[in-house]
Amino acid sequence: MAEGTATMELNVGSEVQRGWRVLAVAGELDIDTVPVLSARLDADVTGAHAVLDLSELQFMDSTGLALVLEWHRRLAEAGGQLRIAATQPPVRRLFDLADVAEVLSLHETVDAAVQASADTPR
């Protein structure tokens, strides 16, 4: 199946920093790879605070954006927050075009995202 397909894969790393679940997303987040990140979020985000490290994400389409917004809403409703770190220009442009840059919690680095108080007991 992998032969002849030009789609880039998506790699998702996962760790906890300062009580935040940090998911490092690398590659391209599109209609083909959204299920990969979705499954990882479902499996790993057990609390209400998560950071998406997008420093290695080269591309995101509207399905990726929809997933990010869904998790943003989901964690907010749980009294937590989804933070976005190290957005690259193509993805930042998508956030700007979709007019969600103001809605999302964007941070320059993962460090900055986890430093800001999460108001968690950990």
Backbone as CSV, one residue per row, in Angstrom:
resi,resn,N_x,N_y,N_z,CA_x,CA_y,CA_z,C_x,C_y,C_z
1,MET,0.819,-1.200,0.000,0.000,0.000,0.000,0.856,1.255,0.000
2,ALA,1.983,1.174,0.681,2.851,2.350,0.774,3.534,2.652,-0.559
3,GLU,3.576,1.662,-1.433,4.254,1.880,-2.712,3.442,2.797,-3.604
4,GLY,4.133,3.759,-4.163,3.481,4.640,-5.122,2.687,5.767,-4.489
5,THR,2.575,5.792,-3.174,1.867,6.902,-2.547,2.855,7.997,-2.215
6,ALA,2.461,9.223,-2.530,3.353,10.350,-2.300,3.035,11.047,-0.979
7,THR,2.060,10.521,-0.248,1.689,11.200,0.990,2.788,11.053,2.026
8,MET,3.001,12.132,2.727,3.982,12.121,3.786,3.340,11.545,5.027
9,GLU,4.115,10.874,5.833,3.508,10.322,7.022,3.555,11.330,8.151
10,LEU,2.840,10.984,9.190,2.790,11.841,10.359,3.385,11.070,11.525
11,ASN,4.321,11.693,12.210,4.894,11.085,13.406,4.469,11.900,14.615
12,VAL,4.077,11.203,15.661,3.651,11.891,16.869,4.426,11.357,18.059
13,GLY,5.206,12.235,18.678,5.924,11.885,19.897,5.102,12.392,21.069
14,SER,5.281,11.774,22.221,4.451,12.145,23.351,5.219,12.053,24.655
15,GLU,5.148,13.096,25.460,5.795,13.094,26.763,5.067,14.059,27.685
16,VAL,5.420,14.018,28.944,4.824,14.950,29.896,5.888,15.917,30.374
17,GLN,5.577,17.216,30.322,6.471,18.245,30.830,5.684,19.148,31.763
18,ARG,6.145,19.260,33.008,5.508,20.143,33.991,3.999,19.936,34.103
19,GLY,3.579,18.697,34.007,2.156,18.407,34.145,1.359,18.562,32.865
20,TRP,2.024,18.971,31.795,1.352,19.096,30.491,1.675,17.883,29.634
21,ARG,0.688,17.346,28.953,0.927,16.298,27.965,1.375,17.010,26.694
22,VAL,2.600,16.773,26.267,3.146,17.426,25.079,3.211,16.424,23.928
23,LEU,2.510,16.748,22.852,2.528,15.900,21.660,3.306,16.621,20.567
24,ALA,4.414,16.012,20.156,5.240,16.584,19.091,4.773,15.996,17.762
25,VAL,4.272,16.860,16.906,3.673,16.420,15.647,4.615,16.776,14.498
26,ALA,5.031,15.758,13.737,5.986,15.984,12.651,5.452,15.414,11.347
27,GLY,5.651,16.167,10.257,5.219,15.709,8.935,4.111,16.578,8.393
28,GLU,3.062,15.942,7.895,1.946,16.673,7.310,0.648,16.188,7.926
29,LEU,-0.147,17.132,8.396,-1.426,16.801,9.008,-2.523,17.115,7.999
30,ASP,-3.044,16.051,7.383,-4.089,16.241,6.376,-5.131,15.146,6.510
31,ILE,-6.025,15.066,5.565,-7.138,14.117,5.665,-6.661,12.678,5.829
32,ASP,-5.475,12.359,5.309,-4.945,10.994,5.428,-4.318,10.718,6.793
33,THR,-3.754,11.762,7.415,-3.000,11.541,8.654,-3.722,12.014,9.921
34,VAL,-4.818,12.754,9.760,-5.585,13.209,10.920,-5.967,12.054,11.864
35,PRO,-6.366,10.878,11.333,-6.709,9.781,12.249,-5.552,9.369,13.160
36,VAL,-4.324,9.511,12.688,-3.149,9.157,13.483,-3.069,10.059,14.711
37,LEU,-3.174,11.371,14.490,-3.100,12.315,15.604,-4.329,12.197,16.497
38,SER,-5.474,12.002,15.886,-6.719,11.878,16.644,-6.641,10.707,17.626
39,ALA,-6.152,9.567,17.139,-6.030,8.372,17.981,-5.027,8.609,19.109
40,ARG,-3.955,9.320,18.781,-2.916,9.590,19.777,-3.440,10.530,20.854
41,LEU,-4.186,11.548,20.450,-4.786,12.468,21.412,-5.739,11.704,22.327
42,ASP,-6.585,10.872,21.721,-7.544,10.085,22.503,-6.829,9.202,23.526
43,ALA,-5.718,8.611,23.109,-5.004,7.667,23.968,-4.188,8.367,25.055
44,ASP,-3.546,9.478,24.689,-2.558,10.087,25.583,-3.053,11.243,26.440
45,VAL,-4.019,11.982,25.945,-4.467,13.149,26.698,-5.510,12.710,27.721
46,THR,-5.014,12.360,28.901,-5.891,11.861,29.945,-6.334,12.993,30.864
47,GLY,-5.538,14.053,30.912,-5.908,15.213,31.704,-6.558,16.260,30.817
48,ALA,-6.620,17.485,31.314,-7.283,18.546,30.548,-6.288,19.559,29.994
49,HIS,-4.994,19.239,30.119,-3.977,20.176,29.652,-3.028,19.504,28.668
50,ALA,-2.962,20.055,27.461,-2.078,19.470,26.453,-1.436,20.562,25.613
51,VAL,-0.263,20.240,25.098,0.461,21.140,24.202,0.732,20.382,22.905
52,LEU,0.447,21.032,21.782,0.826,20.471,20.489,2.096,21.187,20.046
53,ASP,3.182,20.437,19.936,4.446,20.983,19.452,4.454,20.823,17.933
54,LEU,4.294,21.944,17.230,4.188,21.893,15.764,5.477,22.324,15.070
55,SER,6.603,22.289,15.794,7.865,22.754,15.209,8.287,21.946,13.994
56,GLU,7.852,20.671,13.926,8.237,19.817,12.797,7.072,19.554,11.846
57,LEU,5.985,20.290,12.047,4.823,20.099,11.169,4.940,21.039,9.975
58,GLN,5.060,20.452,8.777,5.256,21.275,7.587,3.954,21.740,6.946
59,PHE,2.897,20.975,7.183,1.648,21.269,6.482,0.453,20.841,7.313
60,MET,-0.602,21.640,7.260,-1.861,21.274,7.890,-2.985,21.731,6.972
61,ASP,-3.984,20.854,6.765,-5.122,21.278,5.952,-6.326,21.507,6.864
62,SER,-7.483,21.720,6.269,-8.668,22.062,7.056,-9.114,20.931,7.978
63,THR,-8.827,19.677,7.593,-9.215,18.576,8.478,-8.336,18.577,9.726
64,GLY,-7.060,18.923,9.541,-6.158,19.041,10.690,-6.596,20.179,11.588
65,LEU,-6.965,21.282,10.966,-7.429,22.447,11.715,-8.686,22.109,12.510
66,ALA,-9.587,21.379,11.882,-10.830,20.989,12.549,-10.537,20.138,13.788
67,LEU,-9.556,19.232,13.677,-9.181,18.389,14.808,-8.611,19.239,15.950
68,VAL,-7.738,20.177,15.604,-7.138,21.054,16.609,-8.228,21.863,17.325
69,LEU,-9.157,22.401,16.547,-10.229,23.205,17.140,-11.154,22.361,18.006
70,GLU,-11.402,21.129,17.572,-12.247,20.227,18.355,-11.603,19.954,19.712
71,TRP,-10.287,19.704,19.715,-9.592,19.438,20.977,-9.467,20.695,21.822
72,HIS,-9.334,21.833,21.170,-9.299,23.104,21.888,-10.598,23.269,22.671
73,ARG,-11.706,22.997,22.008,-13.024,23.119,22.638,-13.199,22.065,23.739
74,ARG,-12.800,20.839,23.425,-12.984,19.730,24.348,-12.254,19.972,25.675
75,LEU,-10.998,20.417,25.580,-10.226,20.649,26.801,-10.722,21.878,27.554
76,ALA,-11.151,22.898,26.803,-11.697,24.098,27.449,-12.940,23.729,28.254
77,GLU,-13.771,22.871,27.687,-14.988,22.448,28.376,-14.663,21.618,29.618
78,ALA,-13.491,20.976,29.611,-13.065,20.170,30.757,-12.340,21.039,31.785
79,GLY,-12.316,22.343,31.533,-11.651,23.253,32.452,-10.150,23.333,32.235
80,GLY,-9.697,22.837,31.091,-8.268,22.842,30.797,-7.944,23.710,29.601
81,GLN,-6.897,23.333,28.903,-6.468,24.142,27.774,-5.595,23.329,26.826
82,LEU,-5.764,23.614,25.544,-4.859,23.080,24.525,-3.995,24.244,24.081
83,ARG,-2.691,24.079,24.183,-1.779,25.129,23.738,-1.026,24.647,22.511
84,ILE,-0.725,25.588,21.640,-0.022,25.278,20.396,1.357,25.926,20.468
85,ALA,2.395,25.150,20.201,3.755,25.682,20.289,4.487,25.577,18.962
86,ALA,5.335,26.579,18.713,6.289,26.560,17.595,5.644,26.332,16.234
87,THR,4.580,27.063,15.975,3.901,26.943,14.681,4.792,27.456,13.556
88,GLN,4.928,26.658,12.499,5.723,27.055,11.346,4.878,27.931,10.410
89,PRO,5.550,28.758,9.569,4.827,29.726,8.729,3.624,29.184,7.938
90,PRO,3.729,28.021,7.262,2.561,27.556,6.496,1.351,27.278,7.386
91,VAL,1.616,26.715,8.563,0.528,26.394,9.476,-0.006,27.667,10.130
92,ARG,0.899,28.567,10.464,0.488,29.848,11.056,-0.402,30.611,10.075
93,ARG,-0.049,30.509,8.793,-0.846,31.180,7.768,-2.267,30.617,7.745
94,LEU,-2.362,29.297,7.879,-3.682,28.669,7.910,-4.483,29.187,9.107
95,PHE,-3.851,29.259,10.279,-4.525,29.778,11.471,-5.011,31.208,11.230
96,ASP,-4.146,32.012,10.582,-4.517,33.406,10.305,-5.667,33.492,9.310
97,LEU,-5.569,32.706,8.240,-6.617,32.715,7.209,-7.955,32.246,7.767
98,ALA,-7.894,31.247,8.644,-9.125,30.700,9.226,-9.611,31.567,10.383
99,ASP,-8.821,32.588,10.698,-9.175,33.523,11.756,-9.288,32.833,13.118
100,VAL,-8.392,31.892,13.380,-8.427,31.189,14.668,-7.181,31.469,15.513
101,ALA,-6.254,32.256,14.957,-5.019,32.545,15.693,-5.330,33.207,17.030
102,GLU,-6.379,34.025,17.071,-6.745,34.718,18.310,-7.416,33.766,19.299
103,VAL,-8.076,32.749,18.769,-8.810,31.802,19.606,-7.856,30.820,20.268
104,LEU,-6.898,30.331,19.483,-5.960,29.331,19.975,-4.909,29.969,20.869
105,SER,-4.384,29.170,21.771,-3.323,29.641,22.656,-1.983,29.310,21.996
106,LEU,-1.417,30.300,21.311,-0.189,30.078,20.547,1.036,30.528,21.340
107,HIS,2.061,29.702,21.333,3.300,30.009,22.048,4.484,29.772,21.119
108,GLU,5.547,30.569,21.328,6.729,30.470,20.471,7.422,29.116,20.598
109,THR,7.486,28.608,21.818,8.200,27.357,22.073,7.401,26.478,23.030
110,VAL,7.764,25.210,23.076,7.138,24.291,24.020,7.443,24.757,25.443
111,ASP,8.681,25.195,25.656,9.067,25.699,26.972,8.132,26.808,27.438
112,ALA,7.870,27.744,26.537,6.984,28.866,26.881,5.580,28.357,27.182
113,ALA,5.140,27.375,26.428,3.790,26.851,26.608,3.618,26.149,27.953
114,VAL,4.636,25.405,28.373,4.497,24.675,29.637,4.884,25.526,30.849
115,GLN,5.608,26.618,30.616,5.988,27.515,31.720,4.774,28.272,32.222
116,ALA,3.976,28.759,31.271,2.814,29.548,31.659,1.938,28.687,32.563
117,SER,1.451,29.289,33.599,0.726,28.534,34.626,-0.453,27.762,34.064
118,ALA,-0.504,26.502,34.424,-1.625,25.656,33.999,-2.644,25.555,35.122
119,ASP,-2.284,26.137,36.277,-3.137,26.017,37.464,-3.437,24.560,37.794
120,THR,-2.462,23.709,37.565,-2.631,22.299,37.937,-1.821,22.051,39.202
121,PRO,-2.303,21.163,40.031,-1.615,20.862,41.283,-0.249,20.222,41.091
122,ARG,0.014,19.655,39.912,1.312,18.981,39.701,2.418,19.977,39.501
